[in-house]
Amino acid sequence: MAIQFNQFQFKPFVNKAIENLGFLEPTEIQKKMIPLILKNKSAIGQSQTGTGKTHSYLLPILDRVDPNSNQVQAVITAPTRELAQQIYGEVLKIAKESDDEITARCFIGGTDKQRTIEKLKVQPQVVIGTPGRINDLVNEQALFVHTAITLVVDEADLMLDMGFIQDVDQIAGRMPEELQMLVFSATIPEKLKPFLKKYMENPQYAHVEPEQISAKNIHHYIVPTKSRKKIDLLHDMLVSLNPYLGIVFTNTKAKADEVADALLEKGLKVGRLHGGLTPRDRKRVMKQIRDLEFQYIVATDLAARGIDIEGVSHIINYEIPSDLDFYVHRTGRTARAGSSGVAITIYEAADEDSLNQLEKMGIVFEHKDLQKGDWIDLHERHKRKNRQKTDNEIDKKAKSLVRKPKKVKPGYKRKMKWEMDKIKKRERRIQNKRK
């Protein structure tokens, strides 16, 4: 076991799980959150994607589970089925190291509710799931959450966006007054604050400021469509990149299907992941992705939050997200756990404002193009605009310095133009030296 985790004094089975997971040292969010959770404090953990938030609550929660009590002790809510299943998988990895059986169950929509209810004659100690399904089971009096001492709200800002906070509210309302609530989110929107205030009295706050807006090992490229068909450019890019695993992001389910169908017609091995798939299809696609049956996945932002798909080497933004925060979440699917990755955005003239905003947020783009299978560097995107601006400033300066004579003589206009050209040349030389 890594010595750095000794400070938390976890039970031996948790230490063994940490060793098996290959963790060398706790991340910053883990250093801040684990001691608070072990002391039974309610807390808000805010940090960017890929910083180890999930294990910052799973390790201490499983350390505190009483294996002799067949009651629900912790409830972990997630906004998507895929994320809930992923968290459940991590719970099982840790729990299997315990000599005493720790029971955990995952409850998500799209599964047989009646069969689930029948299996709940014995209550699990740890519950993971989507808020809607957990709330259904509570209302059916099949799942008893009143015994739980901890409630986790993961990806809370996305919960709010997707309208699940009301379900979480109802679940929390059935739990003890002295409930430990743990909220994790990349951002804390204003609309989330009334919910937090309702259940959290003086919560501890752990905010990990990102060193930069996105992971430092990601190279961000932008590629102009120019006069080409966007889908043809995407196909040529994917073939040229030949990624280990690449995710192509679109903004809508309809566009994801359109892009996936077009790439399949062109002979690429493509999977699709979006909210329009049935639960069974989504589960099947996730298994196929993990079994490396696809080299390319076309996805909506459903896959951008929290879901950890191993081995993603390239992210391609076929469309820039309307909520620019999702650019960071999308690109955060690559360069995880210290590896490197590439994020490429195909852009059109209408995307200029969005690109400017992303640059203000701290994203540094390299301007590239793909020509006849070769990647080439393009001039800096603002160069023409900057040159135009500089030329306009030089023109103004020259005009202000060369005045029309009071008494005009033949050829005075030509002489004025010669004087202005002389000033312009001098100013351009000065500008070039400065550059």
C-alpha positions as CSV (number, residue, x, y, z in Angstrom):
1,M,0.0,0.0,0.0
2,A,1.2,3.5,-0.8
3,I,2.5,5.1,2.4
4,Q,0.6,8.3,1.7
5,F,-2.8,6.5,2.3
6,N,-1.6,5.4,5.8
7,Q,-2.7,8.8,7.2
8,F,-6.3,7.8,6.9
9,Q,-6.0,4.6,9.0
10,F,-8.3,2.6,6.8
11,K,-9.2,-1.0,7.6
12,P,-6.9,-3.6,6.2
13,F,-9.3,-4.6,3.4
14,V,-9.6,-1.0,2.2
15,N,-5.8,-0.6,2.2
16,K,-5.6,-3.9,0.1
17,A,-8.1,-2.5,-2.4
18,I,-6.1,0.7,-2.7
19,E,-3.0,-1.3,-3.5
20,N,-4.9,-3.4,-6.1
21,L,-6.3,-0.3,-7.7
22,G,-2.7,0.9,-8.2
23,F,-3.2,4.2,-6.3
24,L,0.2,5.7,-5.4
25,E,-0.9,8.7,-3.5
26,P,-4.2,10.5,-2.7
27,T,-5.3,13.2,-5.0
28,E,-5.9,16.7,-3.7
29,I,-9.7,16.2,-3.4
30,Q,-9.1,12.9,-1.6
31,K,-6.7,14.5,0.9
32,K,-9.4,17.1,1.7
33,M,-12.6,15.0,1.6
34,I,-11.6,11.7,3.2
35,P,-10.8,13.0,6.7
36,L,-14.1,15.0,6.7
37,I,-16.1,11.9,5.7
38,L,-14.4,9.7,8.3
39,K,-15.4,12.3,10.9
40,N,-19.0,12.1,9.8
41,K,-19.0,15.7,8.5
42,S,-21.4,16.9,5.7
43,A,-19.3,18.3,2.9
44,I,-19.3,19.7,-0.6
45,G,-16.4,18.6,-2.9
46,Q,-15.8,20.8,-6.0
47,S,-13.2,19.8,-8.5
48,Q,-12.8,19.3,-12.2
49,T,-13.4,16.0,-13.9
50,G,-10.8,13.2,-13.5
51,T,-9.5,14.3,-10.1
52,G,-10.5,11.2,-8.1
53,K,-13.8,12.4,-6.7
54,T,-15.4,9.0,-6.8
55,H,-12.8,7.3,-4.6
56,S,-12.7,10.3,-2.2
57,Y,-16.1,9.1,-0.9
58,L,-16.1,5.4,-1.7
59,L,-13.0,4.6,0.3
60,P,-14.2,6.2,3.6
61,I,-17.9,5.0,3.1
62,L,-16.9,1.4,2.7
63,D,-14.4,1.6,5.5
64,R,-17.3,2.6,7.8
65,V,-19.9,0.0,6.7
66,D,-21.0,-2.3,9.5
67,P,-21.1,-5.8,7.9
68,N,-23.1,-7.1,10.9
69,S,-26.0,-4.8,10.2
70,N,-28.4,-5.8,7.3
71,Q,-29.7,-2.3,6.9
72,V,-29.1,0.4,4.3
73,Q,-26.2,2.5,5.5
74,A,-25.2,4.6,2.5
75,V,-27.1,5.8,-0.6
76,I,-25.1,7.0,-3.6
77,T,-27.0,8.8,-6.3
78,A,-25.8,9.5,-9.9
79,P,-27.5,11.3,-12.8
80,T,-27.0,8.7,-15.5
81,R,-27.3,4.9,-15.5
82,E,-23.8,4.5,-16.9
83,L,-22.3,6.5,-14.2
84,A,-24.3,4.6,-11.5
85,Q,-23.1,1.3,-12.9
86,Q,-19.5,2.5,-13.1
87,I,-19.6,3.6,-9.4
88,Y,-21.2,0.2,-8.5
89,G,-18.3,-1.6,-10.3
90,E,-15.8,0.4,-8.2
91,V,-17.7,-0.4,-5.0
92,L,-17.5,-4.2,-5.8
93,K,-13.7,-3.9,-6.4
94,I,-13.2,-2.5,-2.9
95,A,-15.9,-4.6,-1.1
96,K,-14.5,-8.0,-2.4
97,E,-11.3,-7.5,-0.4
98,S,-13.3,-7.6,2.9
99,D,-13.4,-10.9,4.8
100,D,-16.9,-9.9,6.0
101,E,-19.5,-9.7,3.2
102,I,-20.4,-6.1,2.3
103,T,-23.6,-6.1,0.2
104,A,-24.2,-3.5,-2.5
105,R,-26.9,-3.1,-5.1
106,C,-27.3,-0.9,-8.1
107,F,-30.8,0.4,-9.0
108,I,-31.3,2.1,-12.3
109,G,-34.2,2.7,-14.7
110,G,-34.9,0.4,-17.6
111,T,-34.7,-2.7,-15.4
112,D,-37.5,-5.0,-14.2
113,K,-38.8,-3.1,-11.2
114,Q,-41.0,-6.0,-9.9
115,R,-38.0,-8.4,-9.9
116,T,-35.9,-5.8,-8.1
117,I,-38.6,-5.4,-5.4
118,E,-38.7,-9.2,-4.9
119,K,-34.9,-9.3,-4.3
120,L,-35.2,-6.5,-1.7
121,K,-36.4,-8.9,1.0
122,V,-32.8,-8.5,2.3
123,Q,-31.7,-4.8,2.3
124,P,-28.3,-4.0,0.8
125,Q,-25.8,-2.1,3.0
126,V,-24.8,0.2,0.2
127,V,-27.2,1.5,-2.5
128,I,-26.1,3.0,-5.7
129,G,-28.4,4.2,-8.4
130,T,-30.3,6.9,-10.3
131,P,-32.5,9.1,-8.2
132,G,-35.8,8.3,-10.1
133,R,-35.4,4.5,-9.6
134,I,-34.3,4.8,-5.9
135,N,-37.2,7.1,-5.2
136,D,-39.6,4.6,-6.9
137,L,-38.4,1.8,-4.7
138,V,-38.6,3.9,-1.6
139,N,-42.2,4.9,-2.5
140,E,-43.1,1.2,-3.1
141,Q,-41.8,0.6,0.5
142,A,-39.4,-2.0,-0.9
143,L,-36.2,0.0,-0.1
144,F,-35.8,1.4,3.4
145,V,-33.4,4.4,3.3
146,H,-34.4,5.8,6.8
147,T,-31.6,3.7,8.3
148,A,-28.9,5.3,6.1
149,I,-26.4,7.6,7.7
150,T,-24.8,8.9,4.5
151,L,-26.2,10.3,1.2
152,V,-24.0,11.1,-1.8
153,V,-25.1,13.4,-4.6
154,D,-22.6,12.9,-7.4
155,E,-22.4,15.3,-10.4
156,A,-24.9,17.6,-8.6
157,D,-24.9,20.3,-11.2
158,L,-25.9,17.7,-13.9
159,M,-28.6,16.4,-11.5
160,L,-30.0,19.9,-11.5
161,D,-29.8,20.3,-15.3
162,M,-31.6,16.9,-15.8
163,G,-34.3,17.7,-13.3
164,F,-33.4,15.0,-10.8
165,I,-32.9,17.2,-7.7
166,Q,-36.6,16.8,-6.8
167,D,-36.1,13.0,-6.6
168,V,-33.0,13.4,-4.5
169,D,-34.9,15.8,-2.3
170,Q,-37.6,13.2,-1.7
171,I,-35.0,10.5,-0.9
172,A,-33.2,12.8,1.6
173,G,-36.6,13.7,3.2
174,R,-36.9,10.0,4.2
175,M,-33.5,9.9,5.9
176,P,-32.4,10.8,9.4
177,E,-32.1,14.4,10.5
178,E,-28.4,13.9,11.4
179,L,-27.8,12.7,7.9
180,Q,-24.3,13.1,6.5
181,M,-24.7,14.6,3.0
182,L,-21.8,14.6,0.5
183,V,-22.2,16.6,-2.6
184,F,-19.8,16.4,-5.5
185,S,-19.9,18.7,-8.5
186,A,-17.6,20.4,-11.0
187,T,-19.6,23.6,-10.5
188,I,-22.1,24.8,-7.8
189,P,-24.9,26.7,-9.7
190,E,-26.9,29.3,-7.9
191,K,-30.1,27.2,-8.4
192,L,-28.5,24.3,-6.5
193,K,-27.9,26.4,-3.3
194,P,-31.5,26.2,-1.8
195,F,-31.3,22.4,-1.9
196,L,-27.9,22.4,-0.2
197,K,-29.1,24.9,2.4
198,K,-32.1,22.7,3.2
199,Y,-30.1,19.6,4.1
200,M,-26.6,20.9,5.0
201,E,-26.0,23.0,8.1
202,N,-22.6,24.6,7.9
203,P,-21.1,22.0,5.5
204,Q,-17.4,21.7,5.1
205,Y,-16.3,22.9,1.7
206,A,-13.4,21.4,-0.3
207,H,-12.6,23.2,-3.5
208,V,-9.7,22.1,-5.6
209,E,-8.8,24.9,-8.0
210,P,-7.8,23.5,-11.3
211,E,-4.2,24.2,-12.3
212,Q,-5.6,24.9,-15.7
213,I,-9.1,24.6,-17.2
214,S,-8.4,21.2,-18.7
215,A,-5.9,18.4,-18.0
216,K,-2.3,19.5,-18.8
217,N,-1.7,16.4,-21.0
218,I,-4.3,17.3,-23.5
219,H,-3.3,18.9,-26.8
220,H,-6.2,21.0,-28.2
221,Y,-6.4,21.4,-32.0
222,I,-8.9,23.3,-34.1
223,V,-9.5,22.4,-37.8
224,P,-11.5,24.6,-40.2
225,T,-14.1,23.0,-42.4
226,K,-13.3,25.5,-45.2
227,S,-15.4,24.4,-48.3
228,R,-15.4,20.7,-47.4
229,K,-18.3,18.5,-46.3
230,K,-18.0,18.2,-42.6
231,I,-18.7,14.5,-42.5
232,D,-16.0,13.8,-45.2
233,L,-13.5,15.8,-43.2
234,L,-14.4,13.9,-40.0
235,H,-14.0,10.5,-41.8
236,D,-10.6,11.6,-43.2
237,M,-9.5,12.8,-39.8
238,L,-10.5,9.5,-38.1
239,V,-8.7,7.4,-40.7
240,S,-5.6,9.6,-40.5
241,L,-5.5,9.6,-36.6
242,N,-6.2,5.9,-36.3
243,P,-6.9,6.3,-32.6
244,Y,-6.8,3.5,-30.0
245,L,-10.2,4.7,-29.1
246,G,-11.8,7.9,-30.2
247,I,-15.1,9.6,-29.1
248,V,-16.9,12.0,-31.6
249,F,-19.2,14.4,-29.7
250,T,-22.4,15.9,-31.2
251,N,-25.0,18.1,-29.5
252,T,-28.1,16.1,-30.2
253,K,-29.2,12.4,-30.5
254,A,-30.4,13.0,-34.1
255,K,-27.0,14.4,-35.1
256,A,-25.2,11.5,-33.3
257,D,-27.3,9.0,-35.3
258,E,-26.7,10.9,-38.6
259,V,-22.9,11.0,-38.0
260,A,-22.7,7.3,-36.8
261,D,-24.7,6.1,-39.9
262,A,-22.6,8.1,-42.3
263,L,-19.3,6.7,-40.8
264,L,-20.7,3.2,-40.8
265,E,-21.5,3.6,-44.5
266,K,-17.9,4.6,-45.1
267,G,-16.8,1.4,-43.5
268,L,-15.6,2.5,-40.0
269,K,-16.2,0.4,-36.9
270,V,-18.5,2.8,-35.0
271,G,-20.6,2.5,-31.8
272,R,-23.1,5.2,-30.6
273,L,-24.0,6.3,-27.1
274,H,-26.9,8.7,-26.4
275,G,-30.1,9.0,-24.4
276,G,-32.3,7.8,-27.3
277,L,-31.0,4.2,-26.9
278,T,-33.0,1.8,-24.8
279,P,-31.5,0.9,-21.4
280,R,-30.6,-2.6,-22.8
281,D,-28.9,-1.1,-25.9
282,R,-27.0,1.4,-23.7
283,K,-25.8,-1.4,-21.5
284,R,-24.8,-3.5,-24.5
285,V,-22.9,-0.6,-26.1
286,M,-21.0,0.1,-22.9
287,K,-19.9,-3.6,-22.7
288,Q,-18.9,-3.5,-26.4
289,I,-16.8,-0.3,-25.7
290,R,-15.1,-2.0,-22.8
291,D,-14.5,-5.1,-24.9
292,L,-12.8,-2.8,-27.6
293,E,-15.3,-3.9,-30.3
294,F,-15.3,-0.3,-31.6
295,Q,-12.5,2.0,-32.5
296,Y,-14.8,5.0,-32.7
297,I,-17.8,6.1,-30.6
298,V,-20.3,8.8,-31.6
299,A,-21.8,10.3,-28.4
300,T,-23.8,13.1,-27.0
301,D,-22.9,14.8,-23.7
302,L,-24.4,11.9,-21.8
303,A,-20.9,10.3,-22.1
304,A,-19.1,13.5,-21.1
305,R,-19.8,13.6,-17.4
306,G,-18.3,11.1,-14.9
307,I,-18.2,8.1,-17.2
308,D,-14.6,6.7,-17.3
309,I,-14.1,4.8,-20.6
310,E,-10.6,3.4,-20.4
311,G,-8.1,4.0,-23.3
312,V,-9.7,7.1,-24.9
313,S,-6.9,8.6,-26.9
314,H,-8.8,11.1,-29.0
315,I,-11.8,13.4,-28.6
316,I,-13.3,15.0,-31.7
317,N,-15.9,17.8,-31.3
318,Y,-18.0,17.5,-34.4
319,E,-20.0,20.3,-32.9
320,I,-19.0,22.8,-30.2
321,P,-21.3,22.4,-27.2
322,S,-23.8,25.2,-26.5
323,D,-22.8,25.1,-22.8
324,L,-19.1,25.6,-23.1
325,D,-18.4,24.0,-19.7
326,F,-19.1,20.7,-21.5
327,Y,-16.1,21.3,-23.7
328,V,-14.0,20.6,-20.5
329,H,-16.1,17.6,-19.6
330,R,-15.9,16.2,-23.1
331,T,-12.1,16.6,-23.4
332,G,-11.8,15.2,-19.8
333,R,-12.6,11.7,-21.2
334,T,-9.0,11.5,-22.4
335,A,-5.7,12.1,-20.7
336,R,-6.9,10.4,-17.5
337,A,-4.7,9.1,-14.8
338,G,-1.6,10.8,-16.1
339,S,-1.8,9.7,-19.7
340,S,-1.9,12.1,-22.6
341,G,-4.6,12.8,-25.1
342,V,-5.7,14.8,-28.1
343,A,-8.9,17.0,-28.5
344,I,-9.8,18.2,-31.9
345,T,-12.6,20.6,-32.7
346,I,-14.0,21.0,-36.2
347,Y,-15.1,24.6,-36.6
348,E,-17.0,26.9,-39.0
349,A,-17.2,30.7,-39.3
350,A,-20.2,30.7,-37.0
351,D,-18.2,29.1,-34.2
352,E,-15.7,32.0,-33.8
353,D,-17.5,33.5,-30.7
354,S,-17.5,30.1,-29.0
355,L,-13.8,29.6,-29.7
356,N,-13.0,33.1,-28.4
357,Q,-14.9,32.3,-25.2
358,L,-13.0,29.0,-24.8
359,E,-9.7,30.8,-25.2
360,K,-10.8,33.3,-22.5
361,M,-11.5,30.3,-20.3
362,G,-7.9,29.3,-20.7
363,I,-7.9,26.7,-23.6
364,V,-4.9,27.1,-25.8
365,F,-5.6,25.9,-29.3
366,E,-3.2,24.9,-32.1
367,H,-4.5,25.7,-35.6
368,K,-4.2,22.6,-37.8
369,D,-5.5,21.3,-41.1
370,L,-5.6,17.9,-42.8
371,Q,-4.6,18.1,-46.5
372,K,-4.2,15.0,-48.6
373,G,-3.7,12.9,-45.5
374,D,-1.0,15.2,-44.0
375,W,-1.5,17.3,-40.9
376,I,-0.2,20.8,-41.4
377,D,0.1,23.9,-39.1
378,L,-2.0,26.9,-40.1
379,H,-1.4,30.5,-39.3
380,E,-2.7,31.7,-36.0
381,R,-6.5,32.2,-36.3
382,H,-6.5,35.8,-35.3
383,K,-3.5,36.8,-37.4
384,R,-5.5,38.2,-40.4
385,K,-7.8,40.2,-38.0
386,N,-4.8,41.5,-36.1
387,R,-3.0,42.5,-39.3
388,Q,-6.2,44.3,-40.5
389,K,-6.4,46.1,-37.2
390,T,-2.7,47.1,-37.3
391,D,-3.0,48.4,-40.9
392,N,-6.1,50.5,-40.0
393,E,-4.2,52.0,-37.1
394,I,-1.1,52.8,-39.3
395,D,-3.4,54.4,-42.0
396,K,-5.0,56.6,-39.3
397,K,-1.6,57.7,-38.0
398,A,-0.2,58.5,-41.5
399,K,-3.3,60.5,-42.3
400,S,-3.0,62.5,-39.1
401,L,0.7,63.3,-39.7
402,V,0.3,64.4,-43.3
403,R,-1.8,67.5,-43.7
404,K,-3.2,69.1,-46.8
405,P,-1.1,72.3,-47.5
406,K,-2.9,75.6,-47.2
407,K,-1.8,76.6,-50.6
408,V,-2.1,73.7,-53.0
409,K,0.1,73.3,-56.0
410,P,-0.1,70.8,-58.9
411,G,0.8,67.3,-57.8
412,Y,0.1,67.9,-54.1
413,K,-2.0,64.8,-53.8
414,R,0.8,62.6,-55.2
415,K,3.3,64.3,-52.8
416,M,0.8,63.6,-49.8
417,K,0.5,60.0,-50.8
418,W,4.3,59.6,-51.0
419,E,4.6,61.1,-47.5
420,M,1.9,58.8,-46.1
421,D,3.5,55.7,-47.8
422,K,6.8,56.6,-46.2
423,I,5.3,56.9,-42.7
424,K,3.4,53.6,-43.2
425,K,6.6,51.7,-44.2
426,R,8.4,53.2,-41.2
427,E,5.5,52.2,-38.8
428,R,5.4,48.6,-40.3
429,R,9.1,48.2,-39.7
430,I,8.6,49.3,-36.1
431,Q,5.7,46.9,-35.7
432,N,7.7,44.0,-37.1
433,K,10.6,44.7,-34.8
434,R,8.3,44.6,-31.8
435,K,6.9,41.2,-33.0
